[in-house]
Amino acid sequence: MAAFRRPDPAQLPLFVATEPTASTPTQPSPSALPVPAPSAPPTEPSPAAFRHPQTAREIVLGGHNVGYALKRVRRRSIGFIVGTEGLCVNAPGWVSTRDIEAALREKANWILGKLQQQREHGRRLQSARVDWRDGVTIPFLGQTVVVVLDARTGVTPSGAVLDASAGVGAPCRLHTGLPSGATPEQIRDAVQSWLQRQARRVFAERCDHYAAQLGVRYRRLSLSSAQTRWGSASADGSIRLSWRLIHFGLSTIDYVVAHELAHLREMNHSPRFWDVVRSVVPDYQRTREVLRTDVLPVFD
């Protein structure tokens, strides 16, 4: 992820809104003066609809105020980056503000669409924060699991105990072995520890399965806590997968596993690589969309 520093205001031209000056009208006679209407109270300028935390300038795009960060960089063209914080513009030092704003207006529809997507994604992330308490639900292998505080369960080698005997259509219950007075941090740690154990077990099974189908050998499987990079593969045969994948259904996990193992045959993203992936996961494009759109629970 690129880091953006706050631009030095001394190095930026001031943004000055100018209007054409009208000529002074002829003073009418007192008898022709209209009765003045009551003056409207002054209004505060409306806040920017989209505002980057390091906003250096603002522009109106499609009726929306957009505050954007501006970074002068060594490149040959103007670049736009729309991230979770908002819009950042990377521009060469010789490009004028007028040219930057002309480019922004030309791409206004694209920029506003991306900003709206990021805002909606942020709202979904906020709503995905887990309230760690008795009865909270979390996704596990694409299904809903209810967290239960039940000290009678005791401590097992795998930590919590999953009870799938609730009946058809009812969510499974995850007995944590914690007392009713457990703190949110204790509940979170117990659930996360159980999920990570399950992730290692499931991922190892799927890696063995797809390695045999693809005719490759992996040397080591490790887990990460990444929230956006689902997996990686090294030329030495090491596979690294985010344990958070355990929230998704098995078909999604299979795609990521097959994707990383396919790199042991094609260490690139060439058409040949995607042919390797397609040979074991024919509908991989649909699964990729799930990874892009679904929002996982936020544990912090």
Helices and strands as residue ranges (DSSP letters): G 9-11, G 30-32, E 50-51, E 57-61, E 64-72, E 79-83, E 86-91, H 97-106, H 108-127, E 137-140, E 143-148, G 151-153, E 161-163, E 172-175, H 184-214, E 220-224, E 231-233, E 238-242, G 243-247, H 250-262, H 271-280, H 284-293
